[in-house]
Amino acid sequence: MSNDKGLQDAHIKIGTKQTMKAVESGLAAEVYVAEDCDQRLISKVVSECDKNGVHINYVPTMIELGEACGIEVGAAMVAVLKS
């Protein structure tokens, strides 16, 4: 993600529930997942992304993903919405 300007410039949904809703409803263009979040959450979103053809990007930590989104807390996953 170091080459991104930051996710805060994109239309995004932050958090597990919001990300899953975006993927399930076909609104997600791509998903970012923190590698240090709960593995059960990762497997659920990976399965849903595979089913819906959504590309997944992995970020080392929840803190790093949160910072990329412009929030002061960690984020397990983020969906970038289709424009």
C-alpha positions in Angstrom: 0.0 0.0 0.0 3.0 2.3 0.2 2.5 3.3 -3.5 -1.1 4.3 -2.8 -2.0 7.9 -2.1 -4.1 6.5 0.7 -7.4 4.9 0.9 -9.1 7.9 2.3 -9.3 9.4 -1.2 -11.4 6.5 -2.4 -15.0 5.6 -1.7 -14.6 2.9 1.0 -16.4 0.9 3.6 -14.4 0.2 6.7 -14.8 -2.8 9.0 -15.8 -6.4 8.7 -19.6 -6.0 8.5 -19.5 -3.1 6.0 -16.9 -4.9 3.9 -18.9 -8.1 3.8 -22.1 -6.2 2.8 -20.3 -4.4 0.0 -18.8 -7.7 -1.4 -22.1 -9.6 -1.1 -24.1 -6.8 -2.8 -21.6 -6.5 -5.7 -20.5 -3.0 -4.7 -16.9 -3.8 -3.9 -14.2 -3.3 -6.5 -11.4 -4.6 -4.3 -10.8 -5.5 -0.6 -7.9 -4.8 1.7 -7.4 -7.3 4.6 -5.1 -6.9 7.6 -3.1 -10.1 8.0 -3.1 -9.8 11.8 -6.9 -9.9 12.1 -8.8 -13.0 13.2 -8.3 -15.8 10.7 -12.0 -16.7 10.8 -12.8 -13.3 9.5 -10.2 -13.6 6.8 -11.5 -16.9 5.6 -15.1 -15.6 5.4 -14.2 -12.6 3.4 -11.8 -14.6 1.1 -14.6 -17.0 0.4 -17.1 -14.3 -0.4 -14.5 -12.4 -2.6 -13.7 -15.6 -4.5 -17.4 -16.2 -5.1 -17.9 -12.6 -6.3 -14.7 -12.2 -8.2 -13.3 -9.4 -6.0 -9.5 -8.9 -5.8 -8.0 -9.1 -2.3 -5.0 -7.1 -1.2 -3.2 -8.0 2.1 -1.8 -5.4 4.5 0.5 -6.5 7.3 -1.3 -4.9 10.3 -4.7 -3.6 11.3 -3.0 -0.4 12.4 -1.4 0.2 9.0 -4.7 -0.4 7.3 -6.5 2.0 9.6 -3.9 4.7 9.0 -4.2 4.2 5.2 -8.0 4.9 5.7 -7.3 8.0 7.7 -8.7 6.6 11.0 -6.9 6.5 14.3 -7.8 2.9 15.1 -7.0 -0.4 13.4 -9.2 -1.8 10.7 -9.5 -5.5 10.0 -10.7 -5.0 6.4 -11.8 -2.3 4.0 -13.8 -2.5 0.8 -13.1 0.0 -2.0 -16.3 0.6 -3.8 -16.9 0.6 -7.5 -17.2 4.0 -9.0 
